[in-house]
């Protein structure tokens, strides 16, 4: 999984898997798009207006937690 953020356009993208073919983009709302592979698996999630959705302005960090093991990784942003 890869998470990228473009501050110029304020867009975050969560890439779940490598692209193996063309994807179909489903617009979930004005600020969320999901890319689906032909076999119905999620390729990635695009977050428009990412600062507000991910609350980067307040938190300035991304925390990933493995709920099974409790293992935690933190990335400070900005």
Phi and psi restraints in degrees (range 20) as a CNS / XPLOR table:
assign (resid 1 and name C) (resid 2 and name N)
       (resid 2 and name CA) (resid 2 and name C) 1.0 -136.6 20.0 2
assign (resid 2 and name N) (resid 2 and name CA)
       (resid 2 and name C) (resid 3 and name N) 1.0 134.4 20.0 2
assign (resid 2 and name C) (resid 3 and name N)
       (resid 3 and name CA) (resid 3 and name C) 1.0 -115.8 20.0 2
assign (resid 3 and name N) (resid 3 and name CA)
       (resid 3 and name C) (resid 4 and name N) 1.0 124.9 20.0 2
assign (resid 3 and name C) (resid 4 and name N)
       (resid 4 and name CA) (resid 4 and name C) 1.0 -121.8 20.0 2
assign (resid 4 and name N) (resid 4 and name CA)
       (resid 4 and name C) (resid 5 and name N) 1.0 153.7 20.0 2
assign (resid 4 and name C) (resid 5 and name N)
       (resid 5 and name CA) (resid 5 and name C) 1.0 -138.1 20.0 2
assign (resid 5 and name N) (resid 5 and name CA)
       (resid 5 and name C) (resid 6 and name N) 1.0 130.6 20.0 2
assign (resid 5 and name C) (resid 6 and name N)
       (resid 6 and name CA) (resid 6 and name C) 1.0 -111.8 20.0 2
assign (resid 6 and name N) (resid 6 and name CA)
       (resid 6 and name C) (resid 7 and name N) 1.0 101.3 20.0 2
assign (resid 6 and name C) (resid 7 and name N)
       (resid 7 and name CA) (resid 7 and name C) 1.0 -66.2 20.0 2
assign (resid 7 and name N) (resid 7 and name CA)
       (resid 7 and name C) (resid 8 and name N) 1.0 -26.1 20.0 2
assign (resid 7 and name C) (resid 8 and name N)
       (resid 8 and name CA) (resid 8 and name C) 1.0 -61.6 20.0 2
assign (resid 8 and name N) (resid 8 and name CA)
       (resid 8 and name C) (resid 9 and name N) 1.0 -42.6 20.0 2
assign (resid 8 and name C) (resid 9 and name N)
       (resid 9 and name CA) (resid 9 and name C) 1.0 -104.6 20.0 2
assign (resid 9 and name N) (resid 9 and name CA)
       (resid 9 and name C) (resid 10 and name N) 1.0 -3.3 20.0 2
assign (resid 9 and name C) (resid 10 and name N)
       (resid 10 and name CA) (resid 10 and name C) 1.0 57.2 20.0 2
assign (resid 10 and name N) (resid 10 and name CA)
       (resid 10 and name C) (resid 11 and name N) 1.0 49.1 20.0 2
assign (resid 10 and name C) (resid 11 and name N)
       (resid 11 and name CA) (resid 11 and name C) 1.0 -124.5 20.0 2
assign (resid 11 and name N) (resid 11 and name CA)
       (resid 11 and name C) (resid 12 and name N) 1.0 133.8 20.0 2
assign (resid 11 and name C) (resid 12 and name N)
       (resid 12 and name CA) (resid 12 and name C) 1.0 -113.0 20.0 2
assign (resid 12 and name N) (resid 12 and name CA)
       (resid 12 and name C) (resid 13 and name N) 1.0 146.1 20.0 2
assign (resid 12 and name C) (resid 13 and name N)
       (resid 13 and name CA) (resid 13 and name C) 1.0 -132.1 20.0 2
assign (resid 13 and name N) (resid 13 and name CA)
       (resid 13 and name C) (resid 14 and name N) 1.0 126.4 20.0 2
assign (resid 13 and name C) (resid 14 and name N)
       (resid 14 and name CA) (resid 14 and name C) 1.0 -104.2 20.0 2
assign (resid 14 and name N) (resid 14 and name CA)
       (resid 14 and name C) (resid 15 and name N) 1.0 106.4 20.0 2
assign (resid 14 and name C) (resid 15 and name N)
       (resid 15 and name CA) (resid 15 and name C) 1.0 -92.4 20.0 2
assign (resid 15 and name N) (resid 15 and name CA)
       (resid 15 and name C) (resid 16 and name N) 1.0 118.9 20.0 2
assign (resid 15 and name C) (resid 16 and name N)
       (resid 16 and name CA) (resid 16 and name C) 1.0 -90.7 20.0 2
assign (resid 16 and name N) (resid 16 and name CA)
       (resid 16 and name C) (resid 17 and name N) 1.0 -34.8 20.0 2
assign (resid 16 and name C) (resid 17 and name N)
       (resid 17 and name CA) (resid 17 and name C) 1.0 -148.9 20.0 2
assign (resid 17 and name N) (resid 17 and name CA)
       (resid 17 and name C) (resid 18 and name N) 1.0 165.9 20.0 2
assign (resid 17 and name C) (resid 18 and name N)
       (resid 18 and name CA) (resid 18 and name C) 1.0 -72.0 20.0 2
assign (resid 18 and name N) (resid 18 and name CA)
       (resid 18 and name C) (resid 19 and name N) 1.0 143.4 20.0 2
assign (resid 18 and name C) (resid 19 and name N)
       (resid 19 and name CA) (resid 19 and name C) 1.0 -73.3 20.0 2
assign (resid 19 and name N) (resid 19 and name CA)
       (resid 19 and name C) (resid 20 and name N) 1.0 125.8 20.0 2
assign (resid 19 and name C) (resid 20 and name N)
       (resid 20 and name CA) (resid 20 and name C) 1.0 -109.4 20.0 2
assign (resid 20 and name N) (resid 20 and name CA)
       (resid 20 and name C) (resid 21 and name N) 1.0 -15.2 20.0 2
assign (resid 20 and name C) (resid 21 and name N)
       (resid 21 and name CA) (resid 21 and name C) 1.0 -160.6 20.0 2
assign (resid 21 and name N) (resid 21 and name CA)
       (resid 21 and name C) (resid 22 and name N) 1.0 -176.6 20.0 2
assign (resid 21 and name C) (resid 22 and name N)
       (resid 22 and name CA) (resid 22 and name C) 1.0 -62.6 20.0 2
assign (resid 22 and name N) (resid 22 and name CA)
       (resid 22 and name C) (resid 23 and name N) 1.0 151.0 20.0 2
assign (resid 22 and name C) (resid 23 and name N)
       (resid 23 and name CA) (resid 23 and name C) 1.0 -117.0 20.0 2
assign (resid 23 and name N) (resid 23 and name CA)
       (resid 23 and name C) (resid 24 and name N) 1.0 157.6 20.0 2
assign (resid 23 and name C) (resid 24 and name N)
       (resid 24 and name CA) (resid 24 and name C) 1.0 -105.8 20.0 2
assign (resid 24 and name N) (resid 24 and name CA)
       (resid 24 and name C) (resid 25 and name N) 1.0 133.6 20.0 2
assign (resid 24 and name C) (resid 25 and name N)
       (resid 25 and name CA) (resid 25 and name C) 1.0 -98.7 20.0 2
assign (resid 25 and name N) (resid 25 and name CA)
       (resid 25 and name C) (resid 26 and name N) 1.0 123.9 20.0 2
assign (resid 25 and name C) (resid 26 and name N)
       (resid 26 and name CA) (resid 26 and name C) 1.0 -103.4 20.0 2
assign (resid 26 and name N) (resid 26 and name CA)
       (resid 26 and name C) (resid 27 and name N) 1.0 123.6 20.0 2
assign (resid 26 and name C) (resid 27 and name N)
       (resid 27 and name CA) (resid 27 and name C) 1.0 -87.2 20.0 2
assign (resid 27 and name N) (resid 27 and name CA)
       (resid 27 and name C) (resid 28 and name N) 1.0 110.8 20.0 2
assign (resid 27 and name C) (resid 28 and name N)
       (resid 28 and name CA) (resid 28 and name C) 1.0 -83.1 20.0 2
assign (resid 28 and name N) (resid 28 and name CA)
       (resid 28 and name C) (resid 29 and name N) 1.0 -39.4 20.0 2
assign (resid 28 and name C) (resid 29 and name N)
       (resid 29 and name CA) (resid 29 and name C) 1.0 -154.4 20.0 2
assign (resid 29 and name N) (resid 29 and name CA)
       (resid 29 and name C) (resid 30 and name N) 1.0 -175.1 20.0 2
assign (resid 29 and name C) (resid 30 and name N)
       (resid 30 and name CA) (resid 30 and name C) 1.0 -65.3 20.0 2
assign (resid 30 and name N) (resid 30 and name CA)
       (resid 30 and name C) (resid 31 and name N) 1.0 -16.9 20.0 2
assign (resid 30 and name C) (resid 31 and name N)
       (resid 31 and name CA) (resid 31 and name C) 1.0 -122.1 20.0 2
assign (resid 31 and name N) (resid 31 and name CA)
       (resid 31 and name C) (resid 32 and name N) 1.0 2.2 20.0 2
assign (resid 31 and name C) (resid 32 and name N)
       (resid 32 and name CA) (resid 32 and name C) 1.0 -135.5 20.0 2
assign (resid 32 and name N) (resid 32 and name CA)
       (resid 32 and name C) (resid 33 and name N) 1.0 127.4 20.0 2
assign (resid 32 and name C) (resid 33 and name N)
       (resid 33 and name CA) (resid 33 and name C) 1.0 -124.3 20.0 2
assign (resid 33 and name N) (resid 33 and name CA)
       (resid 33 and name C) (resid 34 and name N) 1.0 141.8 20.0 2
assign (resid 33 and name C) (resid 34 and name N)
       (resid 34 and name CA) (resid 34 and name C) 1.0 -121.9 20.0 2
assign (resid 34 and name N) (resid 34 and name CA)
       (resid 34 and name C) (resid 35 and name N) 1.0 127.9 20.0 2
assign (resid 34 and name C) (resid 35 and name N)
       (resid 35 and name CA) (resid 35 and name C) 1.0 -93.7 20.0 2
assign (resid 35 and name N) (resid 35 and name CA)
       (resid 35 and name C) (resid 36 and name N) 1.0 126.8 20.0 2
assign (resid 35 and name C) (resid 36 and name N)
       (resid 36 and name CA) (resid 36 and name C) 1.0 -117.1 20.0 2
assign (resid 36 and name N) (resid 36 and name CA)
       (resid 36 and name C) (resid 37 and name N) 1.0 136.8 20.0 2
assign (resid 36 and name C) (resid 37 and name N)
       (resid 37 and name CA) (resid 37 and name C) 1.0 -78.3 20.0 2
assign (resid 37 and name N) (resid 37 and name CA)
       (resid 37 and name C) (resid 38 and name N) 1.0 164.0 20.0 2
assign (resid 37 and name C) (resid 38 and name N)
       (resid 38 and name CA) (resid 38 and name C) 1.0 -57.4 20.0 2
assign (resid 38 and name N) (resid 38 and name CA)
       (resid 38 and name C) (resid 39 and name N) 1.0 -26.8 20.0 2
assign (resid 38 and name C) (resid 39 and name N)
       (resid 39 and name CA) (resid 39 and name C) 1.0 -89.1 20.0 2
assign (resid 39 and name N) (resid 39 and name CA)
       (resid 39 and name C) (resid 40 and name N) 1.0 9.2 20.0 2
assign (resid 39 and name C) (resid 40 and name N)
       (resid 40 and name CA) (resid 40 and name C) 1.0 89.6 20.0 2
assign (resid 40 and name N) (resid 40 and name CA)
       (resid 40 and name C) (resid 41 and name N) 1.0 7.5 20.0 2
assign (resid 40 and name C) (resid 41 and name N)
       (resid 41 and name CA) (resid 41 and name C) 1.0 -90.5 20.0 2
assign (resid 41 and name N) (resid 41 and name CA)
       (resid 41 and name C) (resid 42 and name N) 1.0 149.7 20.0 2
assign (resid 41 and name C) (resid 42 and name N)
       (resid 42 and name CA) (resid 42 and name C) 1.0 -74.3 20.0 2
assign (resid 42 and name N) (resid 42 and name CA)
       (resid 42 and name C) (resid 43 and name N) 1.0 126.2 20.0 2
assign (resid 42 and name C) (resid 43 and name N)
       (resid 43 and name CA) (resid 43 and name C) 1.0 -90.4 20.0 2
assign (resid 43 and name N) (resid 43 and name CA)
       (resid 43 and name C) (resid 44 and name N) 1.0 -45.1 20.0 2
assign (resid 43 and name C) (resid 44 and name N)
       (resid 44 and name CA) (resid 44 and name C) 1.0 -167.3 20.0 2
assign (resid 44 and name N) (resid 44 and name CA)
       (resid 44 and name C) (resid 45 and name N) 1.0 165.9 20.0 2
assign (resid 44 and name C) (resid 45 and name N)
       (resid 45 and name CA) (resid 45 and name C) 1.0 -127.1 20.0 2
assign (resid 45 and name N) (resid 45 and name CA)
       (resid 45 and name C) (resid 46 and name N) 1.0 125.9 20.0 2
assign (resid 45 and name C) (resid 46 and name N)
       (resid 46 and name CA) (resid 46 and name C) 1.0 -105.2 20.0 2
assign (resid 46 and name N) (resid 46 and name CA)
       (resid 46 and name C) (resid 47 and name N) 1.0 128.1 20.0 2
assign (resid 46 and name C) (resid 47 and name N)
       (resid 47 and name CA) (resid 47 and name C) 1.0 -112.6 20.0 2
assign (resid 47 and name N) (resid 47 and name CA)
       (resid 47 and name C) (resid 48 and name N) 1.0 111.1 20.0 2
assign (resid 47 and name C) (resid 48 and name N)
       (resid 48 and name CA) (resid 48 and name C) 1.0 -85.2 20.0 2
assign (resid 48 and name N) (resid 48 and name CA)
       (resid 48 and name C) (resid 49 and name N) 1.0 152.9 20.0 2
assign (resid 48 and name C) (resid 49 and name N)
       (resid 49 and name CA) (resid 49 and name C) 1.0 56.4 20.0 2
assign (resid 49 and name N) (resid 49 and name CA)
       (resid 49 and name C) (resid 50 and name N) 1.0 47.8 20.0 2
assign (resid 49 and name C) (resid 50 and name N)
       (resid 50 and name CA) (resid 50 and name C) 1.0 -61.7 20.0 2
assign (resid 50 and name N) (resid 50 and name CA)
       (resid 50 and name C) (resid 51 and name N) 1.0 -37.3 20.0 2
assign (resid 50 and name C) (resid 51 and name N)
       (resid 51 and name CA) (resid 51 and name C) 1.0 -54.0 20.0 2
assign (resid 51 and name N) (resid 51 and name CA)
       (resid 51 and name C) (resid 52 and name N) 1.0 -45.7 20.0 2
assign (resid 51 and name C) (resid 52 and name N)
       (resid 52 and name CA) (resid 52 and name C) 1.0 -71.5 20.0 2
assign (resid 52 and name N) (resid 52 and name CA)
       (resid 52 and name C) (resid 53 and name N) 1.0 -43.4 20.0 2
assign (resid 52 and name C) (resid 53 and name N)
       (resid 53 and name CA) (resid 53 and name C) 1.0 -67.1 20.0 2
assign (resid 53 and name N) (resid 53 and name CA)
       (resid 53 and name C) (resid 54 and name N) 1.0 -39.3 20.0 2
assign (resid 53 and name C) (resid 54 and name N)
       (resid 54 and name CA) (resid 54 and name C) 1.0 -96.4 20.0 2
assign (resid 54 and name N) (resid 54 and name CA)
       (resid 54 and name C) (resid 55 and name N) 1.0 -3.9 20.0 2
assign (resid 54 and name C) (resid 55 and name N)
       (resid 55 and name CA) (resid 55 and name C) 1.0 58.9 20.0 2
assign (resid 55 and name N) (resid 55 and name CA)
       (resid 55 and name C) (resid 56 and name N) 1.0 38.1 20.0 2
assign (resid 55 and name C) (resid 56 and name N)
       (resid 56 and name CA) (resid 56 and name C) 1.0 -59.1 20.0 2
assign (resid 56 and name N) (resid 56 and name CA)
       (resid 56 and name C) (resid 57 and name N) 1.0 -36.9 20.0 2
assign (resid 56 and name C) (resid 57 and name N)
       (resid 57 and name CA) (resid 57 and name C) 1.0 -62.9 20.0 2
assign (resid 57 and name N) (resid 57 and name CA)
       (resid 57 and name C) (resid 58 and name N) 1.0 -33.9 20.0 2
assign (resid 57 and name C) (resid 58 and name N)
       (resid 58 and name CA) (resid 58 and name C) 1.0 -89.2 20.0 2
assign (resid 58 and name N) (resid 58 and name CA)
       (resid 58 and name C) (resid 59 and name N) 1.0 -46.9 20.0 2
assign (resid 58 and name C) (resid 59 and name N)
       (resid 59 and name CA) (resid 59 and name C) 1.0 -84.2 20.0 2
assign (resid 59 and name N) (resid 59 and name CA)
       (resid 59 and name C) (resid 60 and name N) 1.0 -42.9 20.0 2
assign (resid 59 and name C) (resid 60 and name N)
       (resid 60 and name CA) (resid 60 and name C) 1.0 55.9 20.0 2
assign (resid 60 and name N) (resid 60 and name CA)
       (resid 60 and name C) (resid 61 and name N) 1.0 25.6 20.0 2
assign (resid 60 and name C) (resid 61 and name N)
       (resid 61 and name CA) (resid 61 and name C) 1.0 -153.5 20.0 2
assign (resid 61 and name N) (resid 61 and name CA)
       (resid 61 and name C) (resid 62 and name N) 1.0 155.4 20.0 2
assign (resid 61 and name C) (resid 62 and name N)
       (resid 62 and name CA) (resid 62 and name C) 1.0 -117.9 20.0 2
assign (resid 62 and name N) (resid 62 and name CA)
       (resid 62 and name C) (resid 63 and name N) 1.0 128.3 20.0 2
assign (resid 62 and name C) (resid 63 and name N)
       (resid 63 and name CA) (resid 63 and name C) 1.0 -118.8 20.0 2
assign (resid 63 and name N) (resid 63 and name CA)
       (resid 63 and name C) (resid 64 and name N) 1.0 128.0 20.0 2
assign (resid 63 and name C) (resid 64 and name N)
       (resid 64 and name CA) (resid 64 and name C) 1.0 -113.7 20.0 2
assign (resid 64 and name N) (resid 64 and name CA)
       (resid 64 and name C) (resid 65 and name N) 1.0 124.5 20.0 2
assign (resid 64 and name C) (resid 65 and name N)
       (resid 65 and name CA) (resid 65 and name C) 1.0 -123.2 20.0 2
assign (resid 65 and name N) (resid 65 and name CA)
       (resid 65 and name C) (resid 66 and name N) 1.0 129.1 20.0 2
assign (resid 65 and name C) (resid 66 and name N)
       (resid 66 and name CA) (resid 66 and name C) 1.0 -84.5 20.0 2
assign (resid 66 and name N) (resid 66 and name CA)
       (resid 66 and name C) (resid 67 and name N) 1.0 106.0 20.0 2
assign (resid 66 and name C) (resid 67 and name N)
       (resid 67 and name CA) (resid 67 and name C) 1.0 -63.5 20.0 2
assign (resid 67 and name N) (resid 67 and name CA)
       (resid 67 and name C) (resid 68 and name N) 1.0 -25.1 20.0 2
assign (resid 67 and name C) (resid 68 and name N)
       (resid 68 and name CA) (resid 68 and name C) 1.0 -76.5 20.0 2
assign (resid 68 and name N) (resid 68 and name CA)
       (resid 68 and name C) (resid 69 and name N) 1.0 -41.9 20.0 2
assign (resid 68 and name C) (resid 69 and name N)
       (resid 69 and name CA) (resid 69 and name C) 1.0 -102.9 20.0 2
assign (resid 69 and name N) (resid 69 and name CA)
       (resid 69 and name C) (resid 70 and name N) 1.0 -17.9 20.0 2
assign (resid 69 and name C) (resid 70 and name N)
       (resid 70 and name CA) (resid 70 and name C) 1.0 82.4 20.0 2
assign (resid 70 and name N) (resid 70 and name CA)
       (resid 70 and name C) (resid 71 and name N) 1.0 -0.7 20.0 2
assign (resid 70 and name C) (resid 71 and name N)
       (resid 71 and name CA) (resid 71 and name C) 1.0 -63.6 20.0 2
assign (resid 71 and name N) (resid 71 and name CA)
       (resid 71 and name C) (resid 72 and name N) 1.0 140.5 20.0 2
assign (resid 71 and name C) (resid 72 and name N)
       (resid 72 and name CA) (resid 72 and name C) 1.0 -133.8 20.0 2
assign (resid 72 and name N) (resid 72 and name CA)
       (resid 72 and name C) (resid 73 and name N) 1.0 139.1 20.0 2
assign (resid 72 and name C) (resid 73 and name N)
       (resid 73 and name CA) (resid 73 and name C) 1.0 -130.4 20.0 2
assign (resid 73 and name N) (resid 73 and name CA)
       (resid 73 and name C) (resid 74 and name N) 1.0 137.2 20.0 2
assign (resid 73 and name C) (resid 74 and name N)
       (resid 74 and name CA) (resid 74 and name C) 1.0 -123.2 20.0 2
assign (resid 74 and name N) (resid 74 and name CA)
       (resid 74 and name C) (resid 75 and name N) 1.0 140.1 20.0 2
assign (resid 74 and name C) (resid 75 and name N)
       (resid 75 and name CA) (resid 75 and name C) 1.0 -128.9 20.0 2
assign (resid 75 and name N) (resid 75 and name CA)
       (resid 75 and name C) (resid 76 and name N) 1.0 119.6 20.0 2
assign (resid 75 and name C) (resid 76 and name N)
       (resid 76 and name CA) (resid 76 and name C) 1.0 -86.7 20.0 2
assign (resid 76 and name N) (resid 76 and name CA)
       (resid 76 and name C) (resid 77 and name N) 1.0 130.8 20.0 2
assign (resid 76 and name C) (resid 77 and name N)
       (resid 77 and name CA) (resid 77 and name C) 1.0 -111.6 20.0 2
assign (resid 77 and name N) (resid 77 and name CA)
       (resid 77 and name C) (resid 78 and name N) 1.0 134.9 20.0 2
